[in-house]
Amino acid sequence: HKLKDEVHAMFTDSFESYMQHAYPYDELRPLSCSGKNVFGPKGYALTLIDSLDTLAILGDFTTFDAAIRRVIREITFDV
């Protein structure tokens, strides 16, 4: 269980850093603690979307639920 706990802690730290320093940008720039969009100036919060499956696999359903609600409420793929 030690390895599982370490992986969970590392993911949680990374996810929280993204949410604090880079959301709603696509990704976190770790050296500057700033966000960057990779698909145009608007961005799609790709790290948030990409993290959904990991949150579910890790069993962090509270954060998963909050993230899903945020995607539904704030992210659009309209061009």
N, C-alpha and C positions, 0 to 999 in steps of 0.2 A: 504493500500500500504506500510505501514511502515514495516510490517513483511516481505513482499516480498523483499523490499530493503535491509533489514538486512540479509536475507538468501543469496541474490545475493552478497552482500559485503563479507560475510564470505566465500562463495565458491570461489570468485575471489581471496581473500587473500590466501586461501589454495592452489589454483591452481597455482598462481604466485610463491608461496614459493616452490612448487614442481618443477616447471620449472627452477627456479633459483638455487636451491640447490641440487636437486636429479635427474633431467632428465639427462641421459636416463635410469637410474635405474628404477626398478619396483615401488618402493614406497619411501616416505620420512620418515626418522627417525626424529621426531620433536625435540627431546632433543638435538641431535648432529647436526641437520641441514645437514644431509648427506643422501645419497641414499643407498638402499639395493635391491638386486635382490632376488626374492623368488622362481623362477623356474630356477635354474641353474645359472652358473656364467655369462652367456651372458645377460640374462634378455630380456624383451620385452616391456619396458616402459608401464607397465600395468596401472598405474595411468593416463597417458595421454589417453590411449585407453578407459579406464573406464569413463573418464570425458567427452567424446564426446557427449553422450546423454544429460548430464546435461547442457553443453554449449548450445545445441540446444533448450532445454526446457526453459532455461533462456533468450533465444533470443540474445545471444552474438555471432552473426553470423560471425563477423570479427575474433574473437579468434577461433571459430569453424572451419572456413575455413583454418586458419593458422595451426591449429592442424591436420586437415585432410591431408593437404599437407605435413606436417612433417611426419606423419605416412606413407604415400605413399612413400615418398622420403627416409626415414631413418630406418624404422622398417621392419624386415624380420622374417618370421616364419620358415625359412629353418632350418632343423636340421643337 
